[in-house]
């Protein structure tokens, strides 16, 4: 792809997200979501592979359906209230439709079916954009509409996403599908707390972006997309493999790593809201996610690749790749837990 074309597409991604951030009008928010969707489609299909084209088509259909539903629901709300303002939601049908459309936008269960096959058809760089940047604009609308949404619906979406995200990743061998189910599970935690504490929602979303970015970048550095190729990571780069396993454990939420911070704060807030059973269910659902993170760690640092292959295996990583973003994200994903009091003070 031409550098000029790539620059235009990346700027369009930023424009769409910024437009949705800045507006309080439903038409402009919808326009920002559409710009965001149209800008990433050429990035998804740039390799001209049948899987990439299939993933692009599935993503386009899902996003188009969600955008049409948002436009239809906001029109219903404007018809009954006379206002296009995002903060003037009062029609219950419009609120429910908008919540489900935004859930389809980000891939929350039970509208998650497009996300694993789409992630599987992308390269790791575009998958990183899909798992992080593309969630920003819809979650900005989710945070703004959460006070008006049905609390039971948001709790059901959060619990289903946490359970299905953990359950779906158990028997996967493709890393991109595992990261897709990991994204679904984490987004369930985020949408669960969005109706109670918007500042904490932003903190958890940023923490999720840091850990997911570190995971995608380390898999890109290792040029691996399957579990069985992780077995060669230890012989090629022991230090990178050890830090990558710690990053995966951080995604699982184990202390003393950064990933423990959002889960701890969410469980604390849910208990304070009088929802201890919901908090316990979320904590138990995270055990399934922790299982497949441990499975990846086991494959990476506790197994060795068989020596019976006839092809030449690269025994060290490429040294020309830029590892500065990986170092920054991995350091943040491993060491931010001591800053939990400062983070709490900032969000409050």
C-alpha positions, -999 to +999 in steps of 0.1 A: +000+000+000+012+035-009+025+056+021+002+084+010-028+061+010-019+046+044-015+081+058-049+092+045-066+061+059-049+065+094-059+101+095-095+091+086-095+067+114-084+094+138-110+118+123-139+094+127-131+086+163-125+123+172-158+133+156-177+108+177-158+120+208-165+156+203-202+156+193-234+154+212-256+151+181-266+116+169-262+123+132-226+135+137-218+106+160-232+082+133-211+100+107-180+095+128-187+058+132-191+055+094-159+073+087-141+050+111-156+019+095-149+030+059-113+039+068-103+005+081-118-016+053-089-010+029-064-018+056-082-051+063-083-061+026-048-049+016-033-083+013-059-096-012-061-129+005-094-148+004-095-149+042-088-111+044-116-104+019-140-126+038-131-109+071-136-075+055-170-084+041-182-098+074-169-068+093-186-044+068-219-062+070-219-062+109-209-026+111-234-015+085-262-033+103-252-016+136-249+018+121-283+015+104-298+004+137-282+034+155-296+058+129-331+042+130-331+043+169-319+079+170-346+088+145-373+072+167-360+091+197-359+124+178-395+117+166-408+113+201-387+139+219-379+165+192-342+163+201-312+148+183-290+153+214-273+122+228-282+132+263-319+135+256-326+097+254-361+090+268-377+065+244-372+030+258-373+013+224-347+037+211-325+032+241-326-006+238-319-006+201-290+018+205-275-003+233-277-035+212-263-017+181-233-005+201-229-040+215-228-052+179-203-025+170-177-036+196-185-073+196-202-079+229-220-112+234-246-123+221-237-101+191-201-113+190-203-139+162-185-117+136-154-109+158-134-142+159-136-150+122-128-114+113-098-113+136-086-146+122-086-132+087-064-101+096-027-097+100-015-088+135-011-051+129-046-046+116-059-069+143-043-046+169-062-017+154-094-037+154-090-048+191-080-013+204-086+018+184-119+006+168-134+002+203-129+038+212-158+055+193-185+030+202-174+029+239-176+067+240-213+064+230-218+035+255-204+056+283-226+086+274-258+065+270-252+041+300-271+063+325-302+061+303-299+024+294-316-005+310-294-017+339-305-053+335-296-052+298-261-039+305-255-065+333-267-093+310-244-081+282-215-079+306-220-113+321-227-130+288-195-115+273-174-125+302-187-161+301-186-166+264-153-148+260-138-173+285-156-203+272-149-196+235-112-193+239-107-227+257-103-249+227-087-225+202-052-230+186-051-198+166-037-168+186-058-142+168-090-161+177-078-164+213-072-127+214-106-120+199-123-140+227-100-123+252-113-090+239-149-101+242-143-111+279-126-079+288-152-058+271-178-076+292-161-063+323-159-028+309-196-026+299-206-040+333-191-011+352-200+016+326-234+023+342-220+028+377-187+046+372-178+063+339-143+074+351-134+039+362-147+027+328-122+049+310-093+037+333-102+000+326-104+007+289-070+023+288-055-005+308-070-031+285-056-012+255-021-012+270-021-050+278-037-060+244-012-038+225+017-054+243+004-089+235-002-081+198+032-065+194+051-093+210+033-119+187+042-097+157+078-095+168+079-133+171+060-137+137+037-163+152+000-168+148-004-204+162+001-220+196+025-246+183+049-220+169+051-204+204+073-234+214+102-220+194+100-186+212+121-197+242+150-209+220+149-178+198+146-151+225+143-163+262+139-129+277+112-118+253+094-151+259+095-146+297+082-111+295+055-121+270+043-148+294+041-122+321+021-100+298-003-128+292-007-133+329-013-096+332-042-100+307-055-128+329-056-104+359-030-120+382-013-098+409+012-081+411+008-073+374-012-044+359-041-065+348-051-071+384-059-034+388-091-031+366-105-064+379-099-055+415-115-020+411-145-034+392-152-061+417-149-035+445-173-011+428-198-038+420-198-050+456-203-014+468-233-011+444-250-041+461-242-066+434-220-092+451-235-122+432-227-104+399-191-097+411-186-134+421-199-146+387-175-122+369-146-134+390-155-171+383-158-163+346-123-149+345-110-183+356-118-197+321-099-168+305-070-174+329-068-210+317-061-202+281-036-175+291-018-201+312-020-225+282-002-199+261+024-194+288+030-231+291+035-234+253+059-205+253+082-212+282+077-247+294+078-267+261+104-270+234+098-274+197+105-309+182+138-312+163+125-336+135+116-309+110+135-309+077+131-271+071+155-245+084+141-228+115+151-192+123+170-194+156+169-157+165+145-128+160+149-102+133+169-073+147+156-047+123+121-044+138+113-014+159+107-026+195+103+008+212+064+006+213+066-030+225+090-020+253+067+008+264+035-012+263+051-042+280+065-021+308+031-005+314+014-039+312+037-053+339+044-025+364+015-001+367-002-019+397+018+001+424+002+033+408-033+021+417-039+047+444-028+075+420-051+060+393-080+059+417-073+096+427-072+106+391-105+090+381-123+102+412 
